[in-house]
Amino acid sequence: MPFIREIRTSLANRLAERRAHRRLSEELAAFRTAAERTELDLMLGRHTAEQTREIESILARQDAERRYRATVQSGVGGFHA
């Protein structure tokens, strides 16, 4: 039965990590304006790349999603909304 307990613990940990990542993503999405992003970048600059890796990854994904939506909405590149 220790094996089953390990699996349950592992699954619970993964679920908690996913919830925390989703919550962080939602909080970071609130930084939309150039001034807000500049302020966030200044705060992140006080830490090492290792410490900010997850945040930078989330921000890069969100930026890419925003650029894609803007491109699709404008009809650039043959895409139409």
N, C-alpha and C positions, 0 to 999 in steps of 0.2 A: 503493500500500500504506500510506501514512501514515494514510489514512482508517480502514482496518481497525485499525491500531494505536491510533488515538484511540478507536475504539469499544470495543476491548478494555480500554483504560485506564479509560474511563468506567464500563464495567460492573464492573470490578474495584473501583473506588472506591465505587460504589453498594453493592456487596456488603459491602465493609468497613464502610461507614456503617451498613448494616442490622444487621450483626453487633454493632457497638459499641452501637447503640441497644437492641437486644435484651438485651445484657449489662447495660447500665445499667438497663433496666426490671426485670430480674431482681434486681439489687442493691437497687434502691429498694423492691421488693416485700417485702424483709425487714424494712422499717420498718413494723411493724403496730400496735404498741401506741401509746396516746396519748403516753406518755413518749418513746418512740422518735421519733414524728413531731414532737413538740415540739423535741427535740434537733436533728432534721434541719432543721426550720424556722428554728431559731436559727442554724445553720450557713449556711443559704441566705440569711438576712437580712444576712449580711456581704458579700454580693455584689450586683451590679446586676441588674436585671430581665433585661437582655440576656444576662448571663452565666448566669442560671438558667432561661431560657425553656424549654429542652428538658426540664429536670428537672421544672419546674412543670407542664408539659403532661403528662408521663408520670404524675405524682402525681395530677393531676386525673382522668385516664382511669382509673387504678387505683381511686381513690375512688368514681367513678361505677359501675365494675364491681362493687365490693363492696356499694354501696348497692342496686344492681339485684338482685344475688344474695340479699341479705338480704330484699328485698321479695318476690322470687319464692318463697323458702323459707318465708316467713311466710304466704304466700297473700294478701297485701294487694293490693287493686286487681283482684281477679278472676284473678290469676295463680296457678297451682298448679305445684308442682315435680313 
